[in-house]
Amino acid sequence: MLASAGTDKMVRLWDVATRRQIGVPLSGHDEEVTDVAFAPDGRLASADVGGTIRLWDVATHRPIGAPLTASDLALRTLAFNPDGRTLAAAGDDGDTRLWDVALPPDLAGALCTIASRAPPNSPRPNGGSTSPTNRSARYAKRAP
């Protein structure tokens, strides 16, 4: 898989074997996108000239969390460390910023905590459980 970006504020994913775009472009930036970087676990980061970084789930083409703000100046380069837990961004202000972007080991539990819901398959006061078949119990706050 290859990611590309540019002046149209979109990020595109490509199948390098077929040379065809995968799905719809990733949209969410308000400015020209200047760089993209893949994490070892497959997540994608994108940066723009307004100093904003977005993390993406490439399988769903949806953003992960809220955008990260690095500066008011253009970002020019992004890089993940080898384990994917840290993202570095550098831009026109001359600074390099680091973010802890590690996913928690129990992602479902963490999302449930954020959403004030019981973790999947946990006992519920009224009986039953929050199994994956119970859609109402599987959600988290959506990114804007």
N, C-alpha and C positions, 0 to 999 in steps of 0.2 A: 504494500500500500504506500502511496505517495500523497502528500498534502501540498497544496499550492494556495497562494493567496495574493491579493493585490488591491488595486485602487477601487474596486467595486464593493469593498467592505465584507467580502465573502471569503470563506475557506472552502476549498474543494478537495474531495478525496478521490483518488484515482487507483484503479487496478492496473498495475504496471504490466501485467501479462497481456491484458486485452487492450490497454490504452484507452479505457473507457472510464467515465466518471462514475463513482459509486454513490447512488442516491442523490438527494438534493443537496445544494450547498449549505454549509453551516452559516447561519446568519445570527447576528447579535452584536456585532461591532458597529459603532457609530462613526468610525473613522477608517481610513485606509489601513489595511492589515499589512504589517511589515515583515513578520517572521512567524514561523510555525516550528514546533518541535514535538517529537513523539517521546513519551515516557516509556521505559522498558515494559510496563504493564499494558501498553497500548493506548493510554490516554493521550490526548493531544492538547497542547497549549498554543494559543495564538496571541500575538501582540499587535497593537496599533499605534498610529502616530499621535494619538491622544493620551498615551501612557497607560492604556488599559490592557489587561491580560484576561483571557477567558480560557477555562479548562473545558474540554469536550469529551464526552463518551462517544467514540467513533462508531460503536455498534448501533446506537440509537440516534445519532446525530443531534444529541441534546446537550446543552451546557451542564456542567457539574458545578453547582454552587453559584454564588454571586461573583461578579467580575472582581479581579484584583486591580487596585490602582497603584501604579508605580510612581508616576509623576505627571506633570502637565505637559511634559515634552515627549517627543517621539521615542518609542522603544525601537531598537534596531536588531537586537539579538536575544534569543532565549536558549536555555540549555537545561536539561535535567541531569542530576548526578546519576551515577550508574545504578543505584537502587531505586531511583524514581521518587524518593521521598522529598527531595529539595529541588526547587526550580529557581534558576538564576535568570535575571533580566538586566540588560544594560541598554542605555540609550543616549540621547543627545545631551543630557545633563552631566554625563561623565561618571555617574554612579552605577554601581552594580548592586542590585537588591536580591535578597534571598527569601524564599517562602518555604515553609513546611507544608507540602501538599500531599503528605502521606494519607492514604485511606486507612481508617481504623481497621484492626483485624476483624472485628465484628461489625461490619458496615450496617447490617439490618438493625442490630441493637442500637447503634449510634443514631441512626435516622429515627428510630422509634423514640429514643430519648428526646431528640430535638423536637419531634412532633407531639411529645407527651402521650405516646401510645405504648402499649405493651409490646415487647419484642415478639417476633414470629414464634408460633408454637408454644407460647407461654400460657399457663392457666389463667382463665378469666374469672372474675367474681361470680358471674351468672352461669358458669359452666361453659362448655365449648372451648374454642381456642382461636388464636389468631393465625391459623394456618394459611399458606399461600392461596387457598381457595376462598378465603374470606377477604375479598377485595377492599372492603371498607377499612380494614385494619392495616393495609399495606400502603402507606403513603407518607410523604414528607413534604415540607414546604417547598414549593417550586421556586426556582430562580426567576427573577424578573425578566 
